[in-house]
């Protein structure tokens, strides 16, 4: 959503220039970013449709777009805060398992690093002398594991 917001701010003349504007218009096949507002405001455009912009934001950040980089930094900080909230309530050993699932994490190791280097999560690990056991699964990996378990269950049922 921040990508659309930033592109809209540029279009309306009070935001900084970003290459996201052109990408958003092309991705959604609209002439102006503001043409998306009725679909967003009415709920016709689902959050999953907006989330499909993520690869474009990452690509723009890698290409040097400061607005995209800011969006990624803020997202990493938000996820870091959420993770800190959960981890601080766990009574885990010195090695805490963290499972990341989805292509966003699988294809962006630098994003994962930003999350774990963000404050105050980084300080939490330092002060608590805890480390993480990071498991990073793609959607295909998870789907294949589910399918394999289903096949195994079917074979057990057939044998009984």
Phi, psi and omega per residue, in radians:
X1 nan -0.593 3.141
X2 -1.143 -0.505 3.094
X3 -1.138 -0.806 3.123
X4 -1.138 -0.743 3.119
X5 -1.032 -0.788 -3.129
X6 -1.148 -0.714 3.116
X7 -1.160 -0.662 3.106
X8 -1.148 -0.738 3.093
X9 -1.045 -0.717 3.090
X10 -1.112 -0.808 -3.114
X11 -1.051 -0.637 -3.121
X12 -1.454 -0.067 3.007
X13 1.621 0.117 3.123
X14 -2.100 0.098 3.105
X15 -1.953 2.877 3.123
X16 -1.300 2.708 3.129
X17 -1.172 2.404 3.112
X18 -2.559 2.494 3.102
X19 -1.269 -0.138 3.110
X20 -1.106 -0.541 -3.109
X21 -0.990 -0.881 -3.131
X22 -1.115 -0.718 -3.125
X23 -1.158 -0.705 3.141
X24 -1.139 -0.787 3.128
X25 -1.079 -0.712 3.123
X26 -1.195 -0.778 -3.093
X27 -1.090 -0.737 -3.094
X28 -1.688 0.010 3.119
X29 0.988 0.898 3.092
X30 -2.149 2.725 3.136
X31 -1.411 -0.632 3.135
X32 -2.304 2.609 3.138
X33 -1.085 -0.648 -3.120
X34 -1.097 -0.294 3.085
X35 -1.156 -0.286 3.118
X36 -1.407 -0.356 -3.020
X37 -0.989 -0.788 3.136
X38 -1.033 -0.706 3.135
X39 -1.185 -0.663 3.133
X40 -1.213 -0.865 -3.074
X41 -1.156 -0.532 -3.138
X42 -1.469 -0.183 -3.104
X43 1.491 0.033 3.114
X44 -1.122 -0.650 3.071
X45 -1.540 2.048 -3.090
X46 -1.368 2.675 3.088
X47 -0.956 -0.590 3.123
X48 -1.129 -0.544 3.096
X49 -1.242 -0.618 3.095
X50 -1.247 -0.670 -3.129
X51 -1.105 -0.377 3.118
X52 -1.134 -0.190 3.083
X53 -1.340 -0.285 -3.045
X54 -0.879 -0.830 3.127
X55 -1.035 -0.578 3.115
X56 -1.204 -0.657 3.116
X57 -1.144 -0.773 3.119
X58 -1.106 -0.750 3.126
X59 -1.118 -0.709 3.124
X60 -1.152 -0.679 3.107
X61 -1.114 -0.741 3.114
X62 -1.134 -0.494 3.113
X63 -1.422 -0.057 3.063
X64 1.777 0.190 3.122
X65 -1.303 2.008 -3.077
X66 -1.150 -0.522 3.123
X67 -1.170 -0.782 3.116
X68 -1.101 -0.721 3.126
X69 -1.098 -0.684 3.111
X70 -1.129 -0.716 3.115
X71 -1.069 -0.759 -3.137
X72 -1.174 -0.728 3.113
X73 -1.065 -0.786 3.135
X74 -1.143 -0.671 3.106
X75 -1.137 -0.715 3.111
X76 -1.109 -0.719 3.117
X77 -1.143 -0.710 3.109
X78 -1.105 -0.783 3.117
X79 -1.164 -0.607 3.091
X80 -1.100 -0.774 3.105
X81 -1.087 -0.745 3.124
X82 -1.111 -0.791 3.124
X83 -1.109 -0.719 3.095
X84 -1.059 -0.748 3.126
X85 -1.005 -0.798 -3.130
X86 -1.220 -0.844 -3.068
X87 -1.135 -0.601 -3.111
X88 -1.217 -0.268 3.122
X89 -1.730 -0.079 3.127
X90 -1.515 2.584 3.046
X91 -1.912 1.109 -3.065
X92 -1.648 2.882 3.071
X93 -1.177 -2.912 -3.102
X94 -1.294 -0.171 3.109
X95 -2.092 1.954 -3.039
X96 -1.736 2.191 3.100
X97 -1.351 2.286 3.085
X98 -2.233 2.141 -3.122
X99 -1.908 2.160 3.067
X100 -1.929 2.285 -3.129
X101 -2.230 2.457 3.051
X102 2.037 2.775 -3.071
X103 -1.144 -0.503 3.135
X104 -0.993 -0.731 3.139
X105 -1.456 -0.677 -3.055
X106 -1.095 -0.670 -3.068
X107 -1.636 0.021 -3.030
X108 -2.365 1.247 3.132
X109 -1.060 -0.518 3.115
X110 -1.156 -0.565 3.103
X111 -1.180 -0.738 3.102
X112 -1.064 -0.733 3.123
X113 -1.085 -0.711 3.108
X114 -1.059 -0.694 -3.138
X115 -1.062 -0.873 -3.043
X116 -1.381 -0.236 3.067
X117 -1.641 -0.123 -3.135
X118 -1.253 2.554 3.046
X119 -1.528 2.551 0.076
X120 -1.624 0.118 -3.120
X121 -1.044 -0.754 -3.139
X122 -1.022 -0.791 3.133
X123 -1.128 -0.649 3.093
X124 -0.984 -0.841 -3.140
X125 -1.125 -0.650 3.126
X126 -1.184 -0.848 -3.085
X127 -1.216 -0.677 -3.105
X128 -1.469 -0.099 -3.107
X129 0.925 0.765 3.123
X130 -1.965 2.704 3.052
X131 -2.229 3.039 -3.136
X132 -2.024 2.632 2.920
X133 -1.866 1.759 -3.003
X134 -1.582 2.190 3.073
X135 -2.054 2.118 -3.051
X136 -2.115 1.829 -3.071
X137 -1.919 2.399 3.022
X138 -1.419 2.859 3.110
X139 -1.083 -0.648 3.130
X140 -1.124 -0.699 3.131
X141 -1.098 -0.820 -3.134
X142 -1.096 -0.775 3.140
X143 -1.083 -0.719 3.139
X144 -1.171 -0.630 3.104
X145 -1.158 -0.720 3.118
X146 -1.135 -0.777 3.131
X147 -1.089 -0.727 3.133
X148 -1.102 -0.743 3.115
X149 -1.130 -0.671 3.113
X150 -1.139 -0.735 3.102
X151 -1.112 -0.742 3.106
X152 -1.073 -0.734 3.121
X153 -1.120 -0.708 3.123
X154 -1.122 -0.693 3.135
X155 -1.157 -0.689 3.106
X156 -1.125 -0.724 3.126
X157 -1.119 -0.689 -3.129
X158 -1.160 -0.552 -3.127
X159 -1.340 -0.417 -3.103
X160 -1.511 nan nan
